[in-house]
């Protein structure tokens, strides 16, 4: 079966050899005619020694074809000329017929195979030029080599980002996520909704000397690492107020829809001041870092007489400049005064409001803090076992798994959004330059492996940072179910579509996604030939017409029918399906999925037991925390709060 130029690729396709058959046939015919002619002449002269030494085959004497070069000067008889003319006629007749057929075919109407489009599937040479066979980087899929009949893995090691469209249960975990994590040599942040990625890859990474962290805010056992977003606020620097405002914005806008109404804007006006006040007071008086639990309790302290108004009066009366100078002697007086003005002006603005208005604004802020009053969540964000800078600058690569049970996604989304905003904001804050060009200001590259990416809601920081974060060593691998899901979170014309160099697709479920993929494959030209016969009184006639039409390399219907992975009766994947890989500026790749459990190397790595307890890096102010920064149990935490 000839290989199709469009539609689903036939895995058994091959190339037609008719051109080589014709060429070899003509050469064999020419050689046969020449040797037959020489045999006749040799027989006529009795195989005289002047003709050279013949060889015997098939009961006859034959001469080597090049011997005829010595015969021409000495063999000039009419009989030799007659035999030679007969041989020439036999030799030239097929060539003459072939020439006539070729001339006739040139007079026939022909079509252009690129008139309406030149889209085609990538060949092995194309894939080599894309550097997908280099053997380093993240896995983007597989490709079936029909000639060698083997599955080849495709890996992308450039700084460009990757966007994958893969519906639920389509094999993206076994084909993309797990192979990548089992082979990635640098740092990573993995959004792990079910904890499956941690279970199957953390053991191998730990065995390779990586630091493996598991941050699970709803973990009741105390085996996960702790992370306190407020410890990323740099109180000792001039960035303190900017860091506080960033946290305030994320807390008050948990869905990423923007602060659109009056109550949210008014809450933002005072919440940053309360947040900074809580940080300074807690660190100065209690010698420990504050958490969002502390901020929540401060705003709704049941033991405070006078309600929120008393808190705002306390903020105005507190000398934040003195506190800051005691905590950080190197801080300039101007910075201390700026901190006090920031806090006091926020409190003063609230005291100027009517009681009901003040209560409404405070209620707007506290309604977004209910999550952090959960004792389990409060305990897991009370201290820091790692800092964001550790992800790219620790002595060893750091792999951080954000483990979220499916039932807690909606509830914990605000906390994850805060972390992601701080992560990208901090890691893309400053670029190093040396020798007239940018230089790596980090030890390890960072991979953001974000499966079910839209479960975090709309992250404005992603939209902004995706255009430049590759220059800071951060590579994004975004996985969504379909285009509709992505558009619902980020809009129809979003930055992710425009800034992802590589796009991967499994068989889609929605027509909208199928149409998008069909457009990505491009348009090709299909040449069709039609013959018509007519018969009349004067006889019959035959005409042949050629037309060119355009069609997508893969139609939307063919995209919807893209073969998926084969499964048994229990729903377990047994054989890979097909996939599409699009690289900017290159022909699309018609690929075949990877199944990590069929690869002996991946399978062995995935069987290494995961760590029972998350690693922990040095925590800030560890000596001031109840347990030296190792994380605390529920009983210890409650005892600590009572004290």
N, C-alpha and C positions, 0 to 999 in steps of 0.2 A: 504494500500500500504506500503510495507516495506521501511524503510529509505534507500536512496541511499548512497553508500559509496563513490561515485565520481559523478562529474557533479553537476548541480544545485540542491540544497537541496529542497526537496518537503516539503512545509510548513505544509501539512496534514499527514506527515509520522508518523508511529508508530511502536512499536516493536512487533514481533510475539510472542504470549504466548503459543506456542504448548508444550514447555518443562513443563511448569507448569500444563497444561491440562493433560498430561500423568501422571505426579506425583500424582496429586489430584485424577485422575481416579483410579490409582492402590490402593491408600489408601482407597478410598470409596469401591472398590471391596473387599479388604481384610476385611474391617469392616462388609460388608454385608454378606460375607461367614461365618465369625465368629459368627455373631448374628443368622444367619439361622441355623447353627449347634447347637448352644446352645438352640434355640427354640425347635428343634426336640428332644433333650435329655430331656429338661424340660417337654415336653408333654408326653414323654414315662414314666416318673416318676410321672406324675400327679401334677407337680409343687410342690413337697414336700418341706416343710419348711426348710429342710436341705440344699436345693439348694440355698437358699436366697430368698429375696423378689423381685418378678418380677414387671414390670410396663406394663400397657396395652396401646397398640397403634395399629391402623388398625385392630381392632377386634381380636387381638392376644396378648398373654402374652410374653413379651421379658425380657431378662436378660441383665444387664450391662456387657460389654465385660470383665471387670476385675474379674467377679464372677467365671470365668472358672479356676482361680488360686486355688480356694477352692475345685473344683470338682475332680481334678486329683487324690488325694489320696483315695477317697471314691468310685468313679465310675470306676469299673474295669471289667464290664460284657462284653461278646463278642459283644452284640448289640451296646453298647456304643463305642467299638473300631471300629465297622463297620461304624457307623455314623461319627466318628472322621476321619477315613481314607477317607471317601467320601468328607468331608469338606476340608481335607488337599489336596486331588487331585484337587478339584475345585479351591483352593487357589493357588496351585503351578503351575497349567497348564499355566495361563497367564504369570506368571513370567518366566517359562521355554521358552515359545514362544518369549517373549521379549528378553531373553538372547540369544536365537538362532539368532534372527534378528540382535542384536547388534554384535554378533560374525561374522555374514555374512557381515555386513557393514564394520567391521574392515578389512576384507580380500579384500575389494574393493580398487582400486587405489585412493589415496587422493592427493590433492594439498596443497602447502603452500600458506598462504595468505599474506606472507611478504617476499617472495623470491626476488621479483624485486623492492620492495619499501614499505615503511610503512607510507606514507603520509595519513593524515586523517583530518577531520574538528574538530575544538576545541569543546569540550563539556562544559557544565556549570562549571564543576569542573576545567577544564583547564582555563577558563576565570576568575574564582575566584582566581586561583593561579597567574594570571597576574595582580591582584589587580585592575581590571577594574570596579569592583562593589563598590569601596570604596567611591564613591560619591564626589570626589574632583578632581580638576585639569581641564584640557582641555577636550573637547568632541572629541572622535575619531569615534563615530558612535553609532549604536544601534544593539541589538541582540534580535531575536524573540524566546522567551521561548515557545516551542511547548507544553510542559506539562501543564503549567499554562496559556498558550495562552495570553501572555502579552508582550509588548515591553519594553525592559530594556535598559537603557542608559549606555554607556561605557565611562569611563573617565580615563585619564592618568595624574597622578600627579608627576611622576618622573622627574628628570632633563634632561632626554634624549630628543632628537629632533624628529620631526615628518615631514614626507614628504608625500604629498597627490597628486595623479594623478586624476584630475577631469576635463573633457572637459567643454567648455562653456555651460551654461544652464543645467547642470547636477544635480544641487541641492546642491552644496558645500556651498553656502552662507546660505541657510535655514537649512542645516543639520549639518554644522561644525562651520562656522565662527560666526554666530549670537548666537547660543547656548553657545559657548565658551565665547564670549565677555560679554554676559548677566549674566554669572556666575563666571567669573574670579575675584579673590579677590585681586590680586596684580597689579603691574604696567604693562603697555603694550605699544607697538609701533605698530600701525596698518597701513599697506599700503592700503589706501582706494581710489581706482581708481575713483569710481563714487560718493563717499560721502554717499553711502547707509548705510554703517556700522555706521558712525557717527550719521546719522539721527535716526537709530533704537536702538542704544545702549547707546549713550552718556547721554540721559536723565536718564536712570536707574543708571548708574555709578555715575552721579552727585548726585542723591538722596541718594546714599550709602556713601556719604562723600568723594568720589574721586575727585582729581583735573583733569579736562578734558580739554585738549589742542587740538586745531585744527590748524595745520600749513598748509596753502594753499597759496603757493607762488604767484599764479595768482589771488588771491582774490582782487577785486577792491573796495570792500566795507569797508575794514578796520576792519572787525569783527573777523578775524583770528589772532592767535598769531604770533609774529615775531620771526625769528631766524637768527642770523648773524653768519655764520661759522667762521668768523675771530675773534670773541670774545672768541672762544675756544682755541686760540693760547695763551699760557702762557708766556707772554713777561717777567715776573718777574723771571722765572725759567730757568734752564739750558736746558730745553726741548723746548725752544722757536724756535731754528733753526730746530729741528726735526719736530715740529708742522707746521712750515712754509713750509718745503719741502714736507710734506704730502699733504697740500693743493695745492701746486704747481703741484705735480704729478697728482692729481685728476682733476685739471682745464685743464691741457694740454693733459690728456688722458681720455676724457669724455666717451669713449666707452669701456675702460678697455682692450684694445688690446696691451698695452705696448708702450713705446717710442722707436719705431723701426728705424725711419729714422734720418738723421743728423739734420734736422730742428727742430724736436721735442726735441731731446737731447740738442741741442744748446739753445733752448728756456728754457728748464728746468734749464740750467746752470745760466741764468741771472734772471729768473722770481722770484725765491725765494728771491733774494736780493732786487728786486723792491718791492715785497710784504712786507718784513720786514721794508724797508724804509718807505713805505706808512703808515704802522701801527704806527710807532714811530712818524713820522712827524704829522700825523693827530691828534693823541692823545696829543702830546706835544703842538702843535700850536693852535688847534681848540678845545681841551678838549673834545673830543668825540672819540668813536671807529670808525675805518675805516671799510668800507665794500668793497665787490668786485666791486661795482659801482665806488668807489673812485679809486681803482687800475686801472680800465679800463680807467677812465678819465685821470689819471696821465700819462698813457702810450700814450694816444692819445689826449692830451690837445690842443685844437685848438688855445688857447691864448699863448702858449709857442713858442717863437722864437727859431729856431735852431733844432726843431724836437727831436727825441729820443736822439740824441747825447747830447743835452743840459741837458736832464734829467739825463743822466749818469754822466755828469760832476757835476751836483748838488749833486748826491748821494755821489760822491767821496769827495766833499767839506763839506758835512754834518758830524758833529761830533756826531755819534750815541751813543757813550759811554756817553757823557754829557747828552743827552736827556734821556737815560735809567736811569742814576743816578738821574736826576731831578724827573722822574716819579716814580721810585722805589728806595728810598734811601738805602734799604738793599741789593741791587744788588751789587755783588763784582766787582771791576775794571776789573778783567780778563773776566768776562762775558760781560761787556760793550765793551771791546776791541774785543772780539770774534764777537759780533754783528756788529761792524763797519767793521771789516775785511771781514765778510761774505757779507755785502752789497757792500763795495767798490771794492772787487775783482770781483764780478759779473759785476759791471759797467765797471771796467777796461778791463775785457775780451771783452765786447761788443765794447768799443772804439777802441780796437786793430783790429777789423774786418773792411773790406772795406765797403763803404757806402751801396752798393747794398746788400751785405751779411747781414749787420746789419739790413737793412730794411726788408729783408726776414725773419730773425729770429724774429724780433719784430712783424711782421705781423702774423707769426705762433702763437704767444702767444695771440695777441689781437683778432684773429679770434675766439678763444674759450671764449672770454669775452663778446660777443655780447648779450648773454642772460641777463646779469646783467645791461645792459643799458636800458632795458625795465623799464619805470617808475613804473609800478605796482610791478614787481619783485624787483626792487631796493628799493622801499618803504618797502616791506615785509621782506627784509633782512638787513635793515638799523640798527635795534636794536635787542636786545635779550630779550624776555619775559620769557625765561626759559633757563636753562643750562643742558647739558647732564647728569651731576651728579645728578640733581634733579630727574631724572627718577627712580633711585633706592634708593635715600637717602633723599628725601623730607619727611616731617612728615606724609604726606598722600600718598597713592598710586596715581601715575600719569599715566593717559591714554592719549597718544599722537596719534592723527590721522593725517596721512600724506595724505591729500586730493588732488587728482590730476584729473582734468577733462580729459576724454579720449583724447580729441583733443590736450592737452598740454603735453602728456606723453613724446614724443620724444624731445620736446623742453626743458622740465624741468628735464629730466633725469640726466644731469650733476650735478645739484644742489642736487638732492636726493642721488646721489652716494657720493657726498662729505659728506652729513649728515650721511649716513650709515657707511662710513669709519671712520668718527670721533667717531660715537657712539660705534662701536665695539672696536676701538683702545683705547678709553678712559676707557671703562668699563672693559676691560680685561687687564689693564695695571699692576695692582698690586694685589697679592693674600695675604690675611691675614692668619696667622698661630697661633694656640694656643693649648696648651695641647698635643703637638706632632702630630697634624693633622691640616688640613685647616679649617678655620673658616669663617663664613659669614661676609664679610666686607661691608654689605649693609643692608638697612632696609626692602626692598621689592624685591621680585623676579621680573624679567622682561620677558615678553612674546613678542617675535617678531612674530606677525601675518602678514605674508607677502603673501597676495593673489596676483596672477599674478606676482609671484616673478621674473620671467625672463624679465618682462617689464623694470626692472632697468638695464638690460644688465649684463655683467659679472662683478662681484664684487670680486676681489682677496681677500679682507679682509674676506669675508664669507668663502672662501675655506680654509683659514688658521685658522680662529677663530672657525669654527664649531667643530674642534677636541678638543678644550679646553674651549670654552665659557660656557659650562654647569657648570664647576667648579666655575664660577664667578656669578652664579645665573641667567644666561641668557638662556632661552629656546626658540628654534626656531621651528616655525610651518610654513613650506614652502609649498605653493600650486602652482602647475604647471598644464598645460593641459595634457601633455603626456611626454613620455621619449624623444621623438625627439626634443621637445622644450627645454628640460633641456640640452640635449647633444649639441644642437646648441650653447648654451651660455657657457657651462662649459666643453664640451668635453665628449667623450664616457665614459671614466673611471674618473668620477668626485668624489670629496670629499663628496658631499651631499648624493649620493647613499650609500657610505660606512659608513657614520657617523650618519645616521638617524635610530634610534632604532625601530621606528614604521613607517610602510608604509601603506597608505590607498589608495584604488582605487575604483572609480566608473566605470561604463561601459565605456571602451575605444572606441575611434574612429579609431585608427590606428593599423594595424597588428603588428607593432613593439612593441607597448605597450602591446598588448594582449599576444605576445610571452614572454615578460618579466614577466608578471603576472603569466602566466602558469608555468614558471620555478620556481617562488616563491612558488607556491602551493605545489610543490614537485611531486614525483612519487609514485604511489600506485600499488599494485599487484591485478590483476583480475584473478580469478580462473574460468575456463570454463570446463564444462563436455560435452562430445559428446558420443552418443550411436549409434552403427551401427548394422544393421541386415543383415544376409546373409542366403540364403536357397539353398540347393542342394539336391542330391538324398538321402543322408543320413539323411536329416532333416534340420532344421534351427538352427542358432546360433545367439547369441547376445553378443556384446562386448561393454564395457564402458571405455572411456579414459578421463583422466583429464589433463589439461595443464594450465600452469601459464604464463600470459603475463603482461607486464607493460604498464601503461598509466599515463599521468599526472592526478593529482587529478581534475584539470580543464584544458581542452584543450584550445588552442588559440581561436578556433571557439566558444567554450562555454563562454570564456571571452568576446568576441565581442558581444555575445548575452545575456550578463548579464542583467537581467531586470532592466530598468531604472525607474525613477519616472513616475507615470501616470499623464497625463495632460488633461485638458478640451479643448474645441475648441478654447478658447482664449489663450491657452498656459500656463495657471496657473496650478501649481502642485496641485493635489488632493489626491494622495496616494504615499507613499514612494516606492522607488526601493530597489534593493539589492546592497550590497557593500562587499568589501573584506578588511580585516584588518590583516596585517602581523606584528608579533612581533618577534624580534630576539630570536631564540632558542625555539620558541613555535609553536604549530600547528596553521595554519591559521584559522581565524574566518570568517565564512560566515554570514555576518551581514545584517541588514536592516537599511536604512537611517532614520535619525531623521527629522521631519518637525516641526520647532519651533512654527509655527502658530497653530498647532493642540494641543500644550501643553498650558493649561490655565495659568501656571506660566510664561512661556516665553512670551506668547502673551500679558499678562498684563504688563510685564516689557518693551516690545518693544513699547507699546503705550504711554509711558511717553515722553512728549515733549522734544526735544533736546534743549540745551542752544542756545539762539540767538547769543550770543557773546562768544568767547572762553575765558576760564580762562587765567590769566596771572600771572606768578610768578615774584618775584623781579628781575628787570633787572640790569645788571651791569652798573655802571656809569649813573644811572638813572637821577641824577641831572644835568648831562651835556647834556642830550638829549632834544630836543625841547619840549617834552610832558611828561617828567618824566617817560619815559619807558612804557607808556600805549599804544604805537602804534600811528601812525599819519595818517591823511587823505591825499588824493592826493594833495589838495591845500596847506595843511600845509607842506607837503614834498617839493613841488616845491618852496614854499616861503623860506624854510630852505636852499635849494640848492642855491637860488639866494643870500641869505645873506652870 
